[in-house]
Amino acid sequence: GYSEYEATQVDNYVRFTNLPQKCTLTIYQSNGTIIRRLEKDNENPYITWDLKNQSQIPISGGIYIIHINAPGIGEKVIKWFGVLRPTDLIGY
């Protein structure tokens, strides 16, 4: 795949769009372990996740649960399946 917000061959990002100004995204593994918590409080309608956990270690491919909590608006839970491409160090 290709995305304009991935500037180099080693960039990996997922962008969650159509979000309110203030919300919290909590990303869980399928077993319920918290992977990352992202806070959004700006005018952009999106937030970008670098596919890393709280310790800045890249995640593995698999199923993830994303809980979006927007104070005063409500909550939403989505499922995300990610397959990460291997890093192309030969062409880098």
C-alpha atoms as one frame of an Amber mdcrd trajectory, in Angstrom:
protein
   0.000   0.000   0.000   0.909   3.643  -0.325   0.030   6.676   1.721   1.015
  10.302   1.217   1.692  10.785   4.935   4.351   8.067   4.934   7.343  10.064
   3.706  10.006   7.305   3.639  10.208   3.544   3.142  10.493   2.935   6.882
   7.465   5.037   7.908   4.400   3.119   9.090   1.308   5.088  10.086  -2.419
   4.629  10.422  -4.658   7.682  10.423  -8.001   7.706  12.235 -10.258  10.299
  10.612 -13.545  12.105  11.273 -12.749  12.635  14.943 -14.019  15.452  17.176
 -11.687  18.142  18.481 -11.119  16.377  21.798 -11.043  12.598  22.253  -8.972
   9.703  23.546  -8.104   6.617  21.521  -7.095   3.520  23.466  -5.647   0.691
  21.405  -5.868  -2.861  22.747  -4.592  -6.237  21.600  -7.316  -8.807  20.995
  -6.580 -10.281  24.466  -7.363  -6.936  26.151  -3.815  -5.697  26.789  -3.476
  -1.929  26.330  -1.008  -1.158  23.542  -1.207   2.621  23.326  -3.298   5.594
  24.404  -3.494   8.615  22.101  -4.930  11.944  23.256  -6.336  14.381  20.693
  -7.111  18.010  21.491  -6.763  20.039  18.293  -8.722  21.201  15.256  -7.445
  18.434  12.930 -10.196  15.903  12.144  -7.690  13.049  12.450  -5.012  11.519
  14.646  -2.047   9.530  13.366  -0.716   6.393  15.067   2.872   5.358  14.316
   2.061   1.643  14.907   4.196   1.575  18.052   3.274   0.696  21.612   3.732
   2.888  24.708   7.443   1.905  24.810   7.931   3.003  21.168   8.386  -0.603
  19.989   6.715  -1.485  16.655   3.634  -3.659  16.990   3.161  -7.001  15.282
   0.502  -7.674  12.712  -2.830  -8.861  14.031  -6.233  -7.831  15.321  -6.538
  -4.713  17.458  -9.476  -3.081  19.211  -9.647   0.734  19.208 -11.852   2.446
  21.787 -12.627   6.084  21.018 -13.968   8.189  23.885 -15.192  11.695  23.093
 -16.337  13.536  26.253 -19.853  14.903  25.879 -20.350  13.052  22.579 -20.010
   9.339  23.241 -17.883   6.267  22.673 -17.123   4.043  19.692 -15.294   0.723
  19.407 -13.740  -0.385  16.132 -11.742  -3.441  15.138  -8.592  -3.073  13.073
  -6.555  -5.784  11.367  -3.023  -4.766  10.512  -0.445  -6.485   8.367   2.898
  -4.734   8.493   5.155  -4.842   5.487   8.759  -5.916   6.051  11.356  -3.160
   5.960  13.060  -3.026   2.556  16.660  -2.514   3.624  18.071  -3.486   0.210
  16.310  -0.669  -1.644  16.712   1.781   1.224
